[in-house]
């Protein structure tokens, strides 16, 4: 069993939404297998279904002057920030498939989120950063140290329609954390955000290395091999994962 991996570089947020819809439709129709999209976005604030605009701290005209988009979307959660230096992942999965931990006809959305958290926790560990879950606070957090409480290093919010997942996670790698001052991240006022760059020992993390590590850990958690596609066109041209062969892409164990 495979997970397709599609790495797209920096993509405008609206284009990312369009790509998710196209890939989700292909997954729903059985044209492709489960797929992990990895990319970056230019600065954008996204408001999930439970978001309050009061958690955006800058007025619209100032955001516009900075070139920051604001998008209302259908994922769960409150307001979050995406921008350069942040690894964004959109796992387009069919929860009815052969997934670890599935106890009924499909894997529950909460269980799916917990597996995303696990992949990111393992990825942080690979950079020497101890990370954890916190009850009732979805995402990935550092451990507290001395008088410094835990900090959020990755946000997660998904949407499920007809058992197909969209949206996903945002892992701060080399993100300019000052940009989070534009919002109250996820509506949480008593904890700060951080990044792998701030927490990891030498050598400093890079986006390329973070993508490699996260891809490998997705494969580990979901018990699949990762097959990299060179482009969206190659991915959509392909047959089902069971008929794909390694020479068409790079396999990550």
C-alpha positions as CSV (number, residue, x, y, z in Angstrom):
1,X,0.0,0.0,0.0
2,X,1.2,3.5,-0.9
3,X,0.6,7.1,-0.1
4,X,1.2,9.5,-3.0
5,X,3.4,12.5,-2.1
6,X,3.0,15.7,-4.0
7,X,5.4,18.6,-3.2
8,X,4.4,21.9,-4.8
9,X,6.6,24.6,-3.3
10,X,5.0,28.0,-2.6
11,X,1.4,28.1,-3.8
12,X,-1.2,30.9,-3.3
13,X,-3.9,29.8,-0.8
14,X,-6.8,30.0,-3.3
15,X,-4.8,27.7,-5.7
16,X,-4.2,25.3,-2.8
17,X,-7.9,25.1,-2.2
18,X,-8.5,24.4,-5.9
19,X,-5.9,21.7,-5.9
20,X,-7.3,20.1,-2.8
21,X,-10.8,20.0,-4.4
22,X,-9.4,18.4,-7.6
23,X,-7.4,15.8,-5.8
24,X,-10.2,15.0,-3.4
25,X,-12.5,14.4,-6.3
26,X,-10.0,12.1,-7.9
27,X,-9.7,10.2,-4.6
28,X,-13.4,10.0,-4.2
29,X,-13.7,8.5,-7.7
30,X,-11.0,6.0,-7.1
31,X,-8.6,7.5,-9.7
32,X,-5.8,7.9,-7.2
33,X,-5.0,6.5,-3.7
34,X,-4.5,8.5,-0.5
35,X,-2.3,11.5,-1.1
36,X,-0.2,13.9,1.0
37,X,0.3,17.4,-0.4
38,X,3.1,19.4,1.0
39,X,3.5,23.1,0.2
40,X,4.0,26.6,1.5
41,X,1.7,29.6,1.2
42,X,2.3,33.3,1.0
43,X,1.0,35.2,4.1
44,X,-2.7,34.3,4.7
45,X,-5.1,34.1,7.7
46,X,-7.7,31.3,7.6
47,X,-10.8,31.2,9.6
48,X,-12.3,27.7,10.3
49,X,-15.9,26.9,11.0
50,X,-15.6,27.9,14.7
51,X,-13.5,31.0,14.1
52,X,-14.2,34.5,15.6
53,X,-13.1,37.5,13.6
54,X,-12.3,39.1,17.0
55,X,-9.2,36.9,17.0
56,X,-7.8,38.9,14.1
57,X,-6.0,41.8,15.7
58,X,-5.2,44.0,12.7
59,X,-7.8,45.9,10.8
60,X,-8.6,44.8,7.2
61,X,-6.9,47.8,5.7
62,X,-3.6,47.1,7.5
63,X,-3.7,43.4,6.5
64,X,-4.4,44.5,2.9
65,X,-1.4,46.9,3.0
66,X,0.8,44.0,4.2
67,X,-0.5,41.8,1.3
68,X,-2.2,39.4,3.8
69,X,-5.2,37.5,2.5
70,X,-8.1,36.5,4.8
71,X,-10.0,33.3,3.8
72,X,-13.0,31.7,5.5
73,X,-12.9,27.9,5.0
74,X,-14.7,24.8,6.0
75,X,-12.0,23.1,8.2
76,X,-12.5,22.8,11.9
77,X,-10.9,25.2,14.3
78,X,-10.4,28.9,14.8
79,X,-8.1,31.4,13.1
80,X,-4.6,30.5,12.1
81,X,-1.7,31.9,10.0
82,X,0.1,30.4,7.0
83,X,3.2,31.9,5.6
84,X,6.8,31.4,4.3
85,X,8.8,29.0,6.3
86,X,5.8,27.0,7.4
87,X,5.3,23.4,6.1
88,X,1.6,23.0,5.2
89,X,0.3,19.5,4.7
90,X,-3.0,18.4,3.1
91,X,-3.6,14.7,3.5
92,X,-6.3,13.7,1.1
93,X,-7.3,10.3,2.5
94,X,-10.4,8.0,2.2
95,X,-11.2,7.2,5.8
96,X,-13.0,4.0,4.6
97,X,-9.6,2.6,3.5
98,X,-7.2,0.2,5.1
99,X,-6.0,2.6,7.9
100,X,-4.4,1.6,11.2
101,X,-6.8,1.9,14.1
102,X,-9.9,1.6,12.1
103,X,-12.5,-0.3,14.1
104,X,-15.6,0.1,12.0
105,X,-16.5,1.0,8.4
106,X,-14.2,4.1,8.5
107,X,-11.5,5.7,10.7
108,X,-13.1,8.4,12.8
109,X,-12.0,12.0,12.1
110,X,-10.6,12.4,15.7
111,X,-8.6,9.3,15.3
112,X,-7.3,10.6,12.0
113,X,-6.2,13.8,13.6
114,X,-4.5,11.9,16.4
115,X,-2.4,10.1,13.7
116,X,-1.4,13.4,12.1
117,X,-0.3,14.6,15.5
118,X,1.7,11.4,16.0
119,X,3.5,11.9,12.7
120,X,4.4,15.5,13.6
121,X,5.5,14.5,17.1
122,X,7.9,11.9,15.6
123,X,9.1,14.6,13.1
124,X,9.8,17.0,15.9
125,X,11.7,14.3,17.7
126,X,13.8,13.7,14.6
127,X,15.0,17.3,14.9
128,X,15.8,16.8,18.6
129,X,12.6,18.7,19.7
130,X,10.4,16.9,22.3
131,X,6.8,17.4,21.5
132,X,3.4,16.3,22.8
133,X,-0.4,16.4,22.6
134,X,-2.4,18.4,25.0
135,X,-5.9,17.3,26.0
136,X,-8.6,19.4,24.3
137,X,-6.0,21.5,22.4
138,X,-5.6,19.9,19.0
139,X,-2.2,20.3,17.5
140,X,1.4,19.6,18.6
141,X,3.1,21.3,21.5
142,X,6.6,21.5,22.9
143,X,7.2,20.3,26.5
144,X,7.3,23.0,29.2
145,X,10.7,23.9,30.5
146,X,11.3,25.5,33.9
147,X,9.0,28.5,34.1
148,X,8.3,28.5,30.4
149,X,5.0,26.7,29.5
150,X,4.5,24.6,26.4
151,X,4.3,26.3,23.1
152,X,2.4,25.4,19.9
153,X,4.6,24.2,17.1
154,X,2.0,22.8,14.7
155,X,-1.7,23.5,14.1
156,X,-4.2,20.9,12.7
157,X,-7.7,21.3,11.3
158,X,-9.4,19.0,8.8
159,X,-12.6,18.7,6.9
160,X,-14.3,15.4,6.0
161,X,-16.9,15.0,3.2
162,X,-18.1,11.6,2.0
163,X,-15.3,10.1,4.0
164,X,-12.6,12.1,2.1
165,X,-10.4,14.4,4.1
166,X,-9.1,17.8,3.1
167,X,-7.1,20.6,4.9
168,X,-4.6,19.3,7.4
169,X,-1.6,20.7,9.3
170,X,0.8,23.6,9.5
171,X,4.2,22.9,11.0
172,X,6.3,26.0,11.9
173,X,9.8,25.3,10.5
174,X,11.6,28.6,9.9
175,X,8.4,30.8,10.2
176,X,8.8,34.4,11.2
177,X,6.9,34.1,14.5
178,X,6.2,37.9,14.6
179,X,3.5,37.3,12.0
180,X,1.4,35.4,14.6
181,X,1.1,38.8,16.4
182,X,-1.6,39.6,13.8
183,X,-4.0,37.1,15.4
184,X,-4.8,35.2,18.5
185,X,-3.7,31.8,17.2
186,X,-6.6,29.2,17.4
187,X,-8.2,31.6,19.9
188,X,-5.7,30.6,22.6
189,X,-4.5,33.5,24.7
190,X,-2.3,31.8,27.3
191,X,0.3,30.0,25.2
192,X,2.8,31.2,22.6
193,X,3.8,29.7,19.3
194,X,7.2,28.5,18.3
195,X,9.1,26.8,15.4
196,X,11.6,24.1,14.8
197,X,14.2,26.8,14.1
198,X,13.7,28.2,17.6
199,X,13.6,24.9,19.4
200,X,16.1,22.6,17.5
201,X,19.8,22.3,18.1
202,X,22.2,22.6,15.3
203,X,22.1,22.0,12.4
204,X,19.2,24.4,11.7
205,X,16.2,22.8,10.1
206,X,15.3,23.6,6.5
207,X,12.0,23.3,4.7
208,X,13.4,20.6,2.4
209,X,14.6,18.5,5.4
210,X,11.3,19.0,7.2
211,X,9.3,17.8,4.2
212,X,11.5,14.7,4.0
213,X,11.1,13.9,7.7
214,X,7.4,14.6,7.8
215,X,6.8,12.4,4.7
216,X,8.8,9.5,6.2
217,X,6.8,9.8,9.5
218,X,3.5,9.9,7.7
219,X,4.5,6.6,6.1
220,X,5.5,5.2,9.4
221,X,2.3,6.2,11.2
222,X,-0.1,5.1,8.5
223,X,2.0,2.0,7.7
224,X,2.5,2.8,4.0
225,X,5.3,3.6,1.6
226,X,5.4,7.1,0.3
227,X,5.6,7.5,-3.5
228,X,6.6,10.9,-4.7
229,X,4.9,12.2,-7.9
230,X,6.8,14.7,-10.0
231,X,3.7,16.8,-10.7
232,X,-0.1,17.0,-10.3
233,X,-0.5,15.9,-13.9
234,X,1.6,12.7,-13.3
235,X,-0.4,12.0,-10.2
236,X,-3.7,12.3,-11.9
237,X,-2.6,10.3,-14.9
238,X,-1.5,7.4,-12.7
239,X,-3.5,4.3,-12.0
240,X,-4.4,3.0,-8.6
241,X,-1.5,2.8,-6.1
242,X,-1.4,-1.0,-6.4
243,X,-0.4,-0.8,-10.1
244,X,2.2,1.9,-9.7
245,X,5.9,1.0,-9.8
246,X,8.8,2.6,-8.0
247,X,10.5,4.0,-11.2
248,X,7.7,6.5,-11.6
249,X,8.6,8.3,-8.4
250,X,10.8,8.2,-5.3
251,X,9.8,5.8,-2.6
252,X,10.2,6.8,1.1
253,X,10.3,4.1,3.7
